[in-house]
Amino acid sequence: MKTPFQLFIFLLLLSLSQFSLGANTILAMDTVNLTLSGAEQRFVTKNLTLLINQFNIDIAKDNLLQAKLWYNPNLNYGTTLYNVETHRFFSDYYPTSQFSDENFQIQQLVTLAGRHQATWNLADVSVKQARYQLADILRNLKYELHTDISDLYYNQQLLKVYLTEEKAIEHMLLVTKALYEKGNAAGNEVIQLQAQLQDVVTQEIASRQSIINDEQDLKILLVYPPTTTFVVSELPQVSLDSNQLPSFKTVIDTAIKNRPDLLLALAGDEYAKKNLKLQYATSLPDLTIGVQYSGVNASAAAYTGIYGTMDLPIFNRNQWNIQAAKDGIAQSLVADTLALITVRNQVFTAYTQLNLYRLQLNSVNKSYGPNYSQDLDEMMKNATTNYEKRLINLLTLLSLVNTYIDGKTNWLNLQVQYFNSIKNVNLNAGLELIK
């Protein structure tokens, strides 16, 4: 047996060992090569938000099945607790008067005016609404997945640019220091290169932070452990030819037929109408019918009869619930109009942005050629060589460095924005029209 002190020491050492193990685990990062198709497959099967909302459909189905069930019959039984003649408990026979004290009653609640069917129909609409809600969540999460992957690709590619530039500037800094020591370069050239290096390092750190944020979102979406890091090698290429893209009419028609948030709004209209039918049915009180048996007593023989009871709808005729249901229908019609206006405008904005980025990319390709990115690399390589040979001064070199970084950043950003605009059109269409 351990003493309390020994047990405390044991638990302390155990917790410290677990902390040490956890620290080592954090350092051991698992790298996953992430592709769009692979991420989509894992997302559909692993995402916990989808799983949570899938249960909403199951719950709605359970409520529908529950609504189909009839009310249970009610059974009443009464007898003597203590017989004063026989001085016994639960003795229902009285010898003096020769009667039995037994009462049986069975009754059944019956809904009228189709209330049971109306309740069932309302629950059926709730199942439909749960399906649309899940589809809308899937639509938005899939768009978030695509944009997180494209943003991660952008920041990883940008990080490569910064690391390349840092290496080049560090090399030029060493060359300049050597020239300065020989009296062939000014001291402010060293300082300017150091400042330029710090500026690039600052941008590198910002990209690393963006990568961390993107990876955090992807780990949650795809259910990966915290020690996972992702590598996105490339984004799928999409044609820039307008003939390969759907027309605006196709996108808007697809959205009206398939957007789950719009279908959810229309289902709300259906729900409001069926709720009104239920409220009308509820205005007629329920009927309770039953069969009753009473045993022989001093004044009458055994009695068997039937009966029925119903509330009289004098004061409460469910009139205000009916009025509320009518107001709900009017409200749902306004909500339908708002949803339709929202869909049309979102589709128009998404389609306009897609064409804007497509035209800009086409313009860059046409003006600068398909090897624009490689030309920037070649320009920077030549600038470094020319500076080492003192064919250009430091001011020209730093200007070319900034031109290189801006050119690479803008080119990458344009590609990613075009990719995101395609996914935005798919998001607003409700279907993946553009692969």
C-alpha positions in Angstrom: 0.0 0.0 0.0 1.3 3.4 -0.9 1.0 6.3 1.5 -0.8 9.5 0.3 2.6 11.2 -0.1 4.0 8.3 -2.2 0.8 8.4 -4.3 1.2 12.1 -4.8 4.8 11.7 -6.0 3.8 8.9 -8.3 1.0 10.9 -10.0 3.3 14.0 -10.3 6.0 11.9 -12.0 3.4 10.4 -14.3 2.0 13.8 -15.3 5.5 15.1 -16.0 6.3 12.1 -18.2 3.1 12.7 -20.1 3.9 16.3 -20.5 7.4 15.4 -21.8 5.9 12.9 -24.2 3.4 15.5 -25.4 6.1 18.0 -26.0 8.1 15.5 -28.1 4.9 14.7 -30.0 4.4 18.3 -30.9 7.9 18.5 -32.4 7.2 15.4 -34.5 5.0 16.8 -37.3 3.3 14.6 -39.9 3.3 16.0 -43.4 0.3 15.3 -45.7 0.4 16.0 -49.4 -3.0 17.6 -49.9 -4.9 17.5 -53.2 -8.3 18.9 -53.8 -9.9 15.5 -54.7 -8.4 13.8 -51.8 -9.5 16.5 -49.4 -13.1 16.4 -50.7 -13.2 12.6 -50.2 -12.0 12.8 -46.6 -14.2 15.8 -45.9 -17.4 14.0 -46.8 -16.6 11.0 -44.6 -14.8 12.7 -41.7 -16.2 16.2 -41.1 -17.8 16.3 -37.7 -20.1 19.3 -38.4 -21.7 17.3 -41.2 -22.1 14.3 -38.9 -23.7 16.5 -36.2 -26.2 17.9 -38.7 -26.9 14.4 -40.1 -28.3 13.6 -36.7 -30.8 16.4 -37.2 -32.3 14.5 -40.1 -32.4 11.3 -38.0 -34.1 13.3 -35.2 -36.7 14.7 -37.7 -37.4 11.2 -39.0 -37.9 9.9 -35.5 -40.3 12.8 -34.8 -42.2 11.9 -38.0 -42.6 8.3 -36.9 -43.6 9.4 -33.5 -46.3 11.7 -35.0 -47.8 8.7 -36.8 -48.5 6.9 -33.6 -52.0 7.0 -32.1 -52.6 8.0 -28.5 -52.4 5.1 -26.0 -55.7 3.9 -24.5 -56.3 4.8 -20.8 -57.3 2.2 -18.3 -58.8 3.0 -14.9 -59.6 0.5 -12.1 -61.1 1.2 -8.7 -61.8 -1.0 -5.7 -62.0 -0.9 -1.9 -58.8 0.0 -0.1 -60.0 -1.3 3.3 -63.2 -3.3 3.9 -64.8 -2.3 7.2 -67.0 -5.4 7.3 -64.3 -8.0 6.7 -61.6 -5.9 8.2 -59.3 -6.7 5.3 -57.4 -4.6 2.8 -58.3 -4.8 -0.9 -61.4 -6.9 -0.1 -64.1 -5.8 -2.6 -67.0 -8.0 -1.4 -69.4 -6.8 1.3 -71.3 -9.7 2.9 -74.0 -7.6 4.6 -75.2 -6.0 1.4 -73.9 -8.7 -0.8 -72.3 -6.4 -3.4 -68.9 -6.1 -5.0 -67.0 -2.8 -5.2 -65.3 -3.1 -8.6 -65.0 -0.4 -11.3 -63.3 -0.7 -14.7 -62.9 2.0 -17.2 -61.1 2.0 -20.5 -61.0 5.1 -22.7 -59.4 6.3 -26.0 -58.6 9.8 -27.1 -59.7 10.4 -30.7 -58.6 13.5 -32.6 -61.1 15.0 -35.0 -61.0 17.1 -38.2 -57.8 15.3 -39.4 -55.6 16.6 -36.7 -53.5 13.4 -36.5 -52.8 13.5 -40.3 -52.1 17.3 -40.1 -49.5 16.7 -37.3 -47.9 14.0 -39.4 -47.8 16.2 -42.5 -46.1 19.0 -40.5 -43.5 16.6 -39.2 -42.8 15.4 -42.7 -42.0 19.0 -43.8 -39.5 19.1 -40.9 -37.6 16.1 -42.3 -37.4 18.0 -45.7 -36.1 21.1 -43.9 -33.5 19.1 -42.0 -32.2 17.7 -45.4 -32.0 21.2 -46.9 -30.2 22.5 -43.8 -27.6 19.7 -44.1 -27.2 20.4 -47.9 -26.7 24.1 -47.2 -24.1 23.4 -44.5 -22.3 21.0 -46.9 -22.3 23.6 -49.6 -20.8 26.3 -47.4 -18.2 24.0 -45.8 -17.1 22.7 -49.1 -16.5 26.2 -50.3 -14.6 26.9 -47.1 -12.5 23.8 -47.8 -11.7 24.9 -51.3 -10.7 28.4 -50.4 -8.7 27.3 -47.4 -6.7 25.0 -49.7 -6.2 27.7 -52.3 -5.1 30.2 -49.7 -2.7 27.7 -48.2 -1.3 27.1 -51.7 -0.9 30.9 -52.2 0.9 31.4 -48.9 3.2 28.4 -49.4 4.2 29.6 -52.8 4.7 33.1 -51.5 6.9 31.7 -48.7 9.1 30.1 -51.4 9.5 33.5 -53.0 10.5 35.1 -49.8 12.9 32.4 -48.9 14.5 32.6 -52.3 14.8 36.4 -52.0 16.3 36.1 -48.5 18.9 33.7 -49.7 19.8 36.1 -52.6 19.9 39.2 -50.4 22.0 37.4 -47.8 24.5 36.5 -50.6 24.5 40.1 -51.9 25.0 41.3 -48.3 28.1 39.2 -47.9 29.4 40.4 -51.3 28.7 44.1 -50.3 30.4 43.7 -46.9 33.5 42.2 -48.6 33.5 45.2 -51.1 33.0 47.6 -48.2 36.0 46.2 -46.3 38.1 46.7 -49.5 36.8 50.3 -49.8 34.8 49.5 -53.0 31.3 50.0 -51.5 29.7 52.5 -49.2 28.6 51.6 -45.7 25.0 52.7 -46.4 24.8 50.0 -49.0 25.3 47.4 -46.3 22.6 49.0 -44.2 20.2 49.2 -47.0 20.6 45.6 -47.8 20.1 44.7 -44.2 16.9 46.7 -44.1 15.7 45.1 -47.3 16.5 41.6 -45.8 14.5 42.5 -42.6 11.6 43.6 -44.8 11.5 40.3 -46.6 11.8 38.4 -43.4 8.8 40.3 -42.0 6.8 39.3 -45.0 8.0 35.7 -44.6 6.8 35.6 -41.0 3.4 37.0 -42.1 3.1 34.2 -44.7 4.0 31.6 -42.1 1.3 32.9 -39.8 -1.2 32.7 -42.6 -0.1 29.1 -43.3 -0.7 28.2 -39.6 -4.2 29.7 -39.7 -5.1 27.9 -43.0 -3.8 24.6 -41.6 -5.8 25.1 -38.4 -9.0 25.5 -40.4 -8.2 22.5 -42.6 -7.3 20.3 -39.6 -10.8 21.0 -38.2 -12.6 20.5 -41.5 -10.7 17.3 -42.3 -10.3 16.0 -38.8 -6.5 15.8 -38.7 -4.4 15.8 -35.4 -2.8 19.1 -34.4 0.7 17.8 -35.3 -0.3 17.6 -39.0 1.2 19.9 -41.6 0.0 20.2 -45.2 1.7 20.6 -48.6 -0.4 21.8 -51.5 1.6 21.2 -54.7 -0.8 22.8 -57.2 -4.3 23.9 -57.9 -6.5 22.3 -60.6 -6.2 24.3 -63.8 -9.5 25.7 -65.3 -9.9 26.8 -68.9 -9.9 30.6 -69.5 -12.0 30.2 -72.6 -15.5 31.8 -72.1 -17.0 29.1 -74.3 -16.0 26.5 -71.7 -17.8 28.4 -68.9 -21.6 28.2 -68.3 -23.7 31.2 -69.2 -25.2 33.5 -66.6 -28.7 32.1 -67.4 -27.5 28.6 -66.8 -26.1 29.5 -63.5 -29.1 31.5 -62.3 -31.6 28.7 -63.4 -29.4 26.1 -61.6 -29.4 28.2 -58.5 -33.1 28.6 -58.4 -33.6 24.9 -58.8 -30.8 23.7 -56.5 -29.8 26.3 -53.9 -30.6 24.5 -50.6 -31.0 27.8 -48.7 -33.7 28.9 -51.3 -35.3 25.4 -51.1 -35.3 25.7 -47.3 -37.1 29.1 -47.5 -39.7 27.5 -49.9 -40.1 24.6 -47.4 -40.8 27.2 -44.8 -43.7 28.4 -46.8 -45.0 24.8 -47.1 -44.5 24.4 -43.3 -46.5 27.5 -42.6 -49.4 26.4 -44.8 -49.5 22.9 -43.2 -49.3 24.5 -39.8 -52.4 26.5 -40.6 -54.3 23.3 -41.5 -53.1 21.8 -38.1 -54.4 24.9 -36.2 -57.8 24.7 -38.0 -58.0 21.0 -37.1 -57.0 21.8 -33.5 -59.9 24.2 -33.2 -62.3 21.2 -33.0 -61.8 19.6 -29.5 -60.7 16.0 -29.1 -63.2 13.3 -28.4 -62.7 10.8 -25.6 -64.7 7.6 -25.9 -64.7 4.8 -23.3 -66.3 1.7 -21.9 -67.2 1.5 -18.2 -68.0 -1.4 -15.9 -69.3 -1.2 -12.3 -69.8 -4.2 -10.0 -73.0 -5.1 -8.2 -73.9 -2.8 -5.3 -76.7 -2.2 -2.9 -78.8 -0.2 -5.3 -78.1 -1.6 -8.8 -77.0 -4.6 -10.6 -73.7 -4.8 -12.5 -73.5 -2.0 -15.0 -71.7 -1.9 -18.4 -71.9 1.2 -20.5 -70.1 3.4 -23.0 -69.5 7.1 -22.9 -68.0 10.0 -24.8 -66.6 13.3 -23.6 -65.6 16.5 -25.4 -64.7 20.1 -24.5 -67.2 22.6 -25.7 -65.5 25.2 -27.9 -67.2 28.2 -26.4 -64.3 30.4 -25.3 -61.2 28.8 -26.8 -61.6 27.9 -30.4 -57.9 28.1 -31.1 -58.6 31.4 -32.9 -55.4 33.2 -32.1 -53.2 30.2 -33.0 -55.0 30.2 -36.4 -54.4 33.9 -36.8 -50.7 33.4 -35.9 -50.5 30.6 -38.5 -52.0 33.0 -41.1 -49.4 35.6 -40.2 -46.7 32.9 -40.5 -47.8 32.3 -44.1 -47.6 36.0 -44.9 -44.1 36.1 -43.3 -42.9 33.1 -45.2 -44.0 34.6 -48.5 -41.9 37.7 -47.7 -39.0 35.4 -46.7 -39.3 33.6 -50.1 -39.1 36.9 -52.0 -36.0 37.9 -49.9 -34.3 34.6 -50.5 -34.9 34.8 -54.3 -33.6 38.3 -54.5 -30.6 37.3 -52.5 -29.8 34.3 -54.7 -30.1 36.3 -57.9 -27.8 39.1 -56.6 -25.3 36.6 -55.2 -25.2 34.7 -58.5 -24.8 38.0 -60.5 -21.9 39.1 -58.2 -20.1 35.8 -58.3 -20.5 35.5 -62.1 -19.2 39.1 -62.6 -16.2 38.4 -60.4 -15.4 35.2 -62.3 -15.4 37.0 -65.6 -13.3 39.9 -64.2 -10.5 37.6 -63.0 -10.8 35.5 -66.2 -10.3 38.6 -68.4 -7.4 39.8 -66.2 -5.6 36.5 -66.5 -6.2 36.3 -70.2 -4.8 39.9 -70.5 -1.6 38.9 -68.5 -1.1 35.8 -70.6 -1.6 37.7 -73.8 0.6 40.7 -72.8 3.4 39.0 -71.0 3.3 35.5 -72.4 2.7 32.1 -70.7 6.2 32.2 -69.1 5.7 35.4 -67.2 6.6 33.8 -63.8 9.8 32.3 -65.2 10.7 35.7 -66.8 10.5 37.2 -63.3 12.8 34.6 -62.0 15.2 35.2 -64.8 15.1 39.0 -64.2 16.0 38.5 -60.5 18.8 36.1 -61.4 20.3 38.6 -63.8 19.9 41.5 -61.4 21.9 39.6 -58.8 24.6 38.8 -61.3 24.8 42.4 -62.6 25.0 43.8 -59.1 27.9 41.5 -58.2 29.7 42.7 -61.3 28.8 46.3 -60.3 27.0 46.7 -63.6 24.0 48.2 -61.7 23.9 50.1 -58.5 22.2 49.2 -55.2 19.2 51.5 -55.9 18.5 49.7 -59.1 18.9 46.3 -57.4 16.5 47.1 -54.6 14.0 48.4 -57.1 14.2 45.1 -59.0 13.8 43.1 -55.8 10.6 44.9 -55.0 9.4 44.5 -58.6 10.1 40.8 -58.4 8.3 40.3 -55.1 5.3 42.4 -56.3 5.2 40.6 -59.6 5.2 37.2 -58.1 2.7 38.1 -55.4 0.3 39.7 -57.9 0.6 36.7 -60.3 0.0 34.1 -57.6 -2.9 36.2 -56.1 -4.6 36.5 -59.5 -4.4 32.7 -60.1 -5.8 32.0 -56.6 -8.6 34.6 -56.9 -9.6 33.1 -60.3 -9.8 29.7 -58.6 -11.8 31.0 -55.7 -14.2 32.9 -58.0 -14.9 29.6 -59.8 -15.7 27.9 -56.4 -17.8 31.0 -55.5 -19.9 30.5 -58.7 -20.4 26.8 -57.8 -21.3 27.8 -54.2 -24.0 30.2 -55.5 -25.3 27.9 -58.2 -25.8 25.1 -55.6 -24.1 22.6 -57.9 -20.5 22.1 -59.1 -21.1 23.5 -62.6 -17.4 24.3 -63.2 -15.0 21.5 -62.5 
